[in-house]
C-alpha cells in the first residue's frame, strides 16, 4: 500500500452505527446480517462502474460493511440515521429479491428467447440474415426490459420505507428526510449528484419518499 494513500474516513459515531445496524437486523428478523464496520464513501460499485451514493441511502458491501454517503458524515445523528438504515436493510436484505426476479423476467427471458430464435433460424432453417436481425434486437430488448422493471425497484424501496416506519416511527422518518432535502436544496452540487445517482440506481426521490410516508395512516405507523 502506498504511503501517500489516504486512510478511509471515520466518524466517532461509527461504533454506535454498527451497533444500531445489528440491533435493527435482529428487530427486523433479518438473518445473517453481520455488519462489523462503517465505510464512508462517495461512491458505490454497480456492475463494472461506480455511482455516487445518494444522501439518504446506505448500502451493504461484502456482507460485513455498511457503506454510507461521505458527504453526510457528521450531518446526521445516529438516531436520525436509524430509519434510513432500517429501510436499507429491509430493501436490500428482503424486498429486493422479488424486484430482482421481476427485472429478470423483463430482461433475461426476452434475451433468452431472442438467442433461441436465432439458433433455430441458423441451425434448422438456415436463414442467416434473419438470425442477424434477431441478434441485433437483443440490445433494444435489454434497454426496454430494464426500463420496464425500474418501477418495481422503486415500489420495493417505498415498501421498505413503509415497513421501516412501523419500527422507527413515521414522524422521525419524515423529519430526517425533510432535513436532508433542505440540505440538498441549499447545495447545488449535492442536488446534482443525488439526481444523477437516483436515475442510475432507480431510487425514489426524497419527495416520493416523503409523499409515500405521509400517505400512511397515523395508526398504522
Secondary structure as GFF3:
##gff-version 3
##sequence-region A 1 221
A	DSSP	alpha_helix	14	27	.	.	.	ID=ss1
A	DSSP	beta_strand	37	41	.	.	.	ID=ss2
A	DSSP	beta_strand	43	46	.	.	.	ID=ss3
A	DSSP	beta_strand	49	52	.	.	.	ID=ss4
A	DSSP	beta_strand	58	61	.	.	.	ID=ss5
A	DSSP	beta_strand	65	69	.	.	.	ID=ss6
A	DSSP	three_ten_helix	70	72	.	.	.	ID=ss7
A	DSSP	alpha_helix	78	90	.	.	.	ID=ss8
A	DSSP	pi_helix	91	95	.	.	.	ID=ss9
A	DSSP	alpha_helix	96	123	.	.	.	ID=ss10
A	DSSP	alpha_helix	128	168	.	.	.	ID=ss11
A	DSSP	alpha_helix	170	185	.	.	.	ID=ss12
A	DSSP	alpha_helix	188	201	.	.	.	ID=ss13
A	DSSP	alpha_helix	206	214	.	.	.	ID=ss14
A	DSSP	three_ten_helix	218	220	.	.	.	ID=ss15
###
